[in-house]
Structure formats: C-alpha cells, structure tokens
Amino acid sequence: MNWEQLLSLKRFGDTQKRLRNQQDETRLGFEVDYDRIIFSDFFRSLQDKTQVVPFSKTDFVHTRLTHSLEVSVVARSLGRIVGEQVLKKHPELAIKGYKINDFGAIVATAALAHDIGNPPFGHSGEKAIGEFFKNGNGQKYELVLSKKQWQDLIDFEGNANGFRILNESKEGMKGGLRLSYATIGAFIKYPKESLPKKPSNHIADKKFGIFQSEISFFNDVAQELGLVATGVNGNVAFKRHPLAYLVEAADDICYTIIDFEDGINLGLIEEEFALEYLIKLVKNTINIKKYHQLKFKKDRLSYLRALAIGTLINEATTVFLENEDAILKGEFHYSLLDKCKFEAQINDIIKISVDKIYKSRTVIEKEVSGYKIIGTLLDVFVTALNHKYEGNMSNYDQLIISLLPESLHEPKDNQYLRLLTVCGYVASLTDGFALQLYKKLTG
C-alpha cells in the first residue's frame, strides 16, 4: 500500500480525481467529513446510548456521544504525530500538498464515527439482535437467506452497521454522507465480510465490518485506496488501512482509562486502585507534589487520567512509526497497544474494569432488560413489514408501521434487506426511546 492512494479525497459519485494541492485550505475535504458526521441524526443519537452504565443519571458517566468526542480528540493527536513523521519519510507527499493536519483530520473523523452503528444498551445490544435470529422468533428466516446474509444477522456487528449508516444510499441522498474514501478506509477496523469467521490471527479478522448489502461499494473503496486483498475462494477481505490502527488505538486508550475513571467516580472501584494501577503508567511524568495538592477525588482522577492518556498516545505512535513498513504491507497483526511497553499494565486495568464495572449488578440488570426490549421491537416491526409485503396486513400491523420513520413504511422486495433495515432502525434507537417504544408496544 502507498500513502498517496491511502489518502484519497475521492467521494461516492466522483468522476474526476480530487487533487490535494487544489483543495480549499479553509474548507478541507477531510474536515468536511467531520462536519457531516457531527450534524447527522445518527451521531446526535449517541447522547442517549450506553457507554458503560445504562440509564445512568449521574453527571459524570460517559455516554457513547461523550466517549466518541474524546476518542476523536485522542485520535487527532495520534494522527498529527504520525503525519509529521510520515511526511518527513515520504517528502513526495508534501510536494503534492499533503500536510500534517490531514492525518489528524482523517483519524479524528473516523474516530468520531467509530460507534455510530452501535445499538442501544452497549455491546449487549449487538448480542441481543443476534440472539433474536439465532434462538428467537427470527430463526425461521435462516432458510430463505444465504449463509453470509444469515451470518450478518446472527453476529450483528456495530462496525458493519456503522459502515452502512455512513454510506447507504437513500432517496435524494446517493452515497449516504459521501465521505472521502480516506476517512472511510480509516473507519473500517475489520475490512471483511462476515464469513469466513476469524480466518486468521490478524487483528483485522477479529470481527467483520461489512454487511452483504454494502459489498459492492466496499470493493470500490478498497480498490481506490489500494488495500491489499486477502480473501480467497471468492470471499471479500482486505488488509487494514494503516490509519485504522490509530482509530483503534484512540478507542482502546479512552475506554481503558476513562471507563476505569467512571468506575471510580461511581464508587464501583475504590480510589486507591486508581493510584495503584495508573501510577504504573504515569510514574515518569507525574508531579507527586501537585497530585497531593489536589483536594478532591475527581480532580486527582482527572490529573492521572490526562497523564495516562498522554503516555499511551506517545506509546501508540512510537509502535506505529517503528512498524510503518509492516503496516503498509499488511503484515502487522496486532493492535498498537498490544505491542506497547505498558501492555501488562493496560491488561490489569481492563481486568479490574471487567470485574468491577462490566460485571456489576447494575450493568447486568440493564443488559438483561435490553435483550427483552430489543427482541420485542424486532419481532413486532419485522412481522408488520413482512405482512405488508405479503399483502395480508392487519389493523395492528398498520398501527405498528405508523410508528416507524416514514422512509421505512414501504418494505424492501428482498427479505434480507427487510430484516437488515429493521435491525438498522432498532440499532439507531437511543436507550431511552427503545424503552419508551417497548412500554407502548407491551401496553
């Protein structure tokens, strides 16, 4: 892979090549991408979607929205640091107009959108959608779908749904948000379809990132960016866009450190653990005198968090730059933090977060509720749309369809697309609205 291709400014529907040195510096294409995501309905809905603790009413626990904004800020720093060194190593890019901030803008935008496809109720929301098809009333559809279409549903993946949201053509909106291909490439952490499942030990094969409905467009993006194809026997899979490693690192840094901080603020983790675990990350940068002068727990945690994030930003960029050649060849099989010198300390923090936060009674109770809510919504909406398509719609079905957005009132001709459309709608709901809808449907 080569950087000039990877930094493509092309957008869906373009007939002429967009050259970097012809860009308007006051309204750079990569920054337009950021604006389009910020103002999208899907992004705004993240304000009421679970990050760690569902339905939390405290003022300091993160939602998907605040998490995404923080990940984007960290990603921008990662991109600029890497961009500075890449331009020094590849001066031909600067000659063609590329700048340090281009890297920062691309990675920041992809990071801003990284959770845009996630359902309500956190990662349990993804599992709840899959469970509806695997073991619920959605089982009956297996026989009418291809194996890959069925796998899309039983392993419903927020990353693939995010790709669909960003790029799905709608009436009057061909190509969705029409983001630059460089940004789309950086967004795709798992550039493969759902089958074969985990075909290798490469980090890019850990999950899948493309539904069958977007395969054609994905292939166009991959070809334009010069991604390395890895699929065999007709299967669609590619090596990662190098900047996807930075998006992943930004997410890893934020959820490792900030979820831990939330757990302490909620009282799920004792404050003593913060110093014990975070000090190992910040021992080279902490000002002990300043730390002890901070009177309030929240301020002490904020200080440690800032230092820890700064440390991990430096670590991630060091690993990236040391392995740039392998990354460009698609031969770097790990996440950046997996190969940093603080891997053990990071794993310690994640372990205690799992034990004390993710497995806490409060979180589990809400996740259990999420299964029931999502399963019910899927069943009711899929049934109504199928009945309308088949021409045997009841009065109840008419009422149910009226609850859907107007753009979904006409069912797709294809059963897979009907199912995927309903999954996408349910995934787009906020935690609060999903609960409200469930209460209405169940009387």
ChimeraX attribute file (.defattr): number of C-alpha atoms within 10 A of each C-alpha:
attribute: neighborCount
match mode: 1-to-1
recipient: residues
	/A:1	18
	/A:2	12
	/A:3	17
	/A:4	17
	/A:5	16
	/A:6	22
	/A:7	25
	/A:8	22
	/A:9	23
	/A:10	23
	/A:11	21
	/A:12	17
	/A:13	9
	/A:14	10
	/A:15	8
	/A:16	8
	/A:17	10
	/A:18	15
	/A:19	13
	/A:20	22
	/A:21	12
	/A:22	10
	/A:23	14
	/A:24	9
	/A:25	10
	/A:26	7
	/A:27	9
	/A:28	15
	/A:29	22
	/A:30	25
	/A:31	21
	/A:32	15
	/A:33	21
	/A:34	22
	/A:35	11
	/A:36	15
	/A:37	20
	/A:38	16
	/A:39	10
	/A:40	13
	/A:41	11
	/A:42	21
	/A:43	20
	/A:44	16
	/A:45	18
	/A:46	26
	/A:47	18
	/A:48	21
	/A:49	26
	/A:50	27
	/A:51	25
	/A:52	22
	/A:53	26
	/A:54	24
	/A:55	17
	/A:56	17
	/A:57	8
	/A:58	10
	/A:59	6
	/A:60	12
	/A:61	21
	/A:62	24
	/A:63	20
	/A:64	24
	/A:65	22
	/A:66	15
	/A:67	22
	/A:68	28
	/A:69	17
	/A:70	21
	/A:71	28
	/A:72	28
	/A:73	17
	/A:74	26
	/A:75	32
	/A:76	27
	/A:77	23
	/A:78	28
	/A:79	24
	/A:80	22
	/A:81	20
	/A:82	22
	/A:83	20
	/A:84	15
	/A:85	14
	/A:86	19
	/A:87	18
	/A:88	12
	/A:89	10
	/A:90	12
	/A:91	12
	/A:92	13
	/A:93	17
	/A:94	15
	/A:95	12
	/A:96	13
	/A:97	13
	/A:98	20
	/A:99	17
	/A:100	18
	/A:101	18
	/A:102	21
	/A:103	27
	/A:104	27
	/A:105	25
	/A:106	33
	/A:107	36
	/A:108	35
	/A:109	32
	/A:110	32
	/A:111	31
	/A:112	28
	/A:113	28
	/A:114	25
	/A:115	23
	/A:116	28
	/A:117	24
	/A:118	29
	/A:119	32
	/A:120	32
	/A:121	32
	/A:122	24
	/A:123	16
	/A:124	18
	/A:125	27
	/A:126	24
	/A:127	19
	/A:128	27
	/A:129	28
	/A:130	23
	/A:131	21
	/A:132	21
	/A:133	24
	/A:134	20
	/A:135	11
	/A:136	15
	/A:137	15
	/A:138	21
	/A:139	14
	/A:140	11
	/A:141	14
	/A:142	17
	/A:143	9
	/A:144	11
	/A:145	13
	/A:146	12
	/A:147	12
	/A:148	14
	/A:149	20
	/A:150	23
	/A:151	22
	/A:152	25
	/A:153	24
	/A:154	22
	/A:155	20
	/A:156	29
	/A:157	25
	/A:158	24
	/A:159	25
	/A:160	26
	/A:161	27
	/A:162	25
	/A:163	22
	/A:164	21
	/A:165	18
	/A:166	21
	/A:167	21
	/A:168	18
	/A:169	14
	/A:170	10
	/A:171	7
	/A:172	7
	/A:173	11
	/A:174	13
	/A:175	17
	/A:176	16
	/A:177	18
	/A:178	20
	/A:179	25
	/A:180	22
	/A:181	25
	/A:182	27
	/A:183	32
	/A:184	26
	/A:185	27
	/A:186	26
	/A:187	31
	/A:188	27
	/A:189	28
	/A:190	24
	/A:191	29
	/A:192	30
	/A:193	27
	/A:194	30
	/A:195	18
	/A:196	17
	/A:197	14
	/A:198	15
	/A:199	12
	/A:200	11
	/A:201	10
	/A:202	17
	/A:203	17
	/A:204	27
	/A:205	24
	/A:206	15
	/A:207	21
	/A:208	26
	/A:209	28
	/A:210	27
	/A:211	24
	/A:212	20
	/A:213	15
	/A:214	17
	/A:215	14
	/A:216	10
	/A:217	15
	/A:218	27
	/A:219	17
	/A:220	13
	/A:221	21
	/A:222	23
	/A:223	14
	/A:224	18
	/A:225	24
	/A:226	19
	/A:227	25
	/A:228	17
	/A:229	18
	/A:230	13
	/A:231	15
	/A:232	9
	/A:233	5
	/A:234	6
	/A:235	14
	/A:236	21
	/A:237	28
	/A:238	22
	/A:239	28
	/A:240	32
	/A:241	31
	/A:242	24
	/A:243	30
	/A:244	25
	/A:245	27
	/A:246	32
	/A:247	30
	/A:248	23
	/A:249	26
	/A:250	32
	/A:251	22
	/A:252	18
	/A:253	23
	/A:254	22
	/A:255	20
	/A:256	19
	/A:257	22
	/A:258	22
	/A:259	24
	/A:260	28
	/A:261	23
	/A:262	21
	/A:263	21
	/A:264	22
	/A:265	18
	/A:266	16
	/A:267	12
	/A:268	15
	/A:269	19
	/A:270	13
	/A:271	17
	/A:272	9
	/A:273	14
	/A:274	19
	/A:275	15
	/A:276	10
	/A:277	16
	/A:278	21
	/A:279	17
	/A:280	13
	/A:281	23
	/A:282	20
	/A:283	13
	/A:284	10
	/A:285	13
	/A:286	15
	/A:287	11
	/A:288	9
	/A:289	8
	/A:290	10
	/A:291	14
	/A:292	10
	/A:293	10
	/A:294	13
	/A:295	9
	/A:296	9
	/A:297	12
	/A:298	14
	/A:299	13
	/A:300	18
	/A:301	23
	/A:302	13
	/A:303	16
	/A:304	22
	/A:305	21
	/A:306	13
	/A:307	20
	/A:308	23
	/A:309	20
	/A:310	17
	/A:311	18
	/A:312	27
	/A:313	21
	/A:314	14
	/A:315	19
	/A:316	24
	/A:317	24
	/A:318	17
	/A:319	17
	/A:320	25
	/A:321	16
	/A:322	10
	/A:323	14
	/A:324	17
	/A:325	13
	/A:326	14
	/A:327	21
	/A:328	20
	/A:329	15
	/A:330	21
	/A:331	14
	/A:332	21
	/A:333	17
	/A:334	14
	/A:335	20
	/A:336	23
	/A:337	23
	/A:338	16
	/A:339	13
	/A:340	18
	/A:341	14
	/A:342	15
	/A:343	12
	/A:344	11
	/A:345	15
	/A:346	22
	/A:347	13
	/A:348	13
	/A:349	18
	/A:350	19
	/A:351	14
	/A:352	16
	/A:353	24
	/A:354	13
	/A:355	12
	/A:356	18
	/A:357	25
	/A:358	18
	/A:359	12
	/A:360	14
	/A:361	11
	/A:362	14
	/A:363	19
	/A:364	16
	/A:365	12
	/A:366	16
	/A:367	21
	/A:368	14
	/A:369	12
	/A:370	24
	/A:371	19
	/A:372	13
	/A:373	25
	/A:374	27
	/A:375	22
	/A:376	18
	/A:377	22
	/A:378	22
	/A:379	16
	/A:380	16
	/A:381	21
	/A:382	23
	/A:383	19
	/A:384	22
	/A:385	24
	/A:386	19
	/A:387	16
	/A:388	18
	/A:389	17
	/A:390	10
	/A:391	9
	/A:392	11
	/A:393	15
	/A:394	12
	/A:395	9
	/A:396	11
	/A:397	19
	/A:398	15
	/A:399	11
	/A:400	18
	/A:401	21
	/A:402	12
	/A:403	12
	/A:404	14
	/A:405	9
	/A:406	9
	/A:407	9
	/A:408	16
	/A:409	15
	/A:410	12
	/A:411	22
	/A:412	16
	/A:413	10
	/A:414	11
	/A:415	16
	/A:416	20
	/A:417	15
	/A:418	19
	/A:419	23
	/A:420	22
	/A:421	16
	/A:422	21
	/A:423	23
	/A:424	21
	/A:425	17
	/A:426	23
	/A:427	26
	/A:428	25
	/A:429	22
	/A:430	22
	/A:431	24
	/A:432	16
	/A:433	16
	/A:434	20
	/A:435	18
	/A:436	12
	/A:437	16
	/A:438	17
	/A:439	11
	/A:440	8
	/A:441	13
	/A:442	9
	/A:443	6
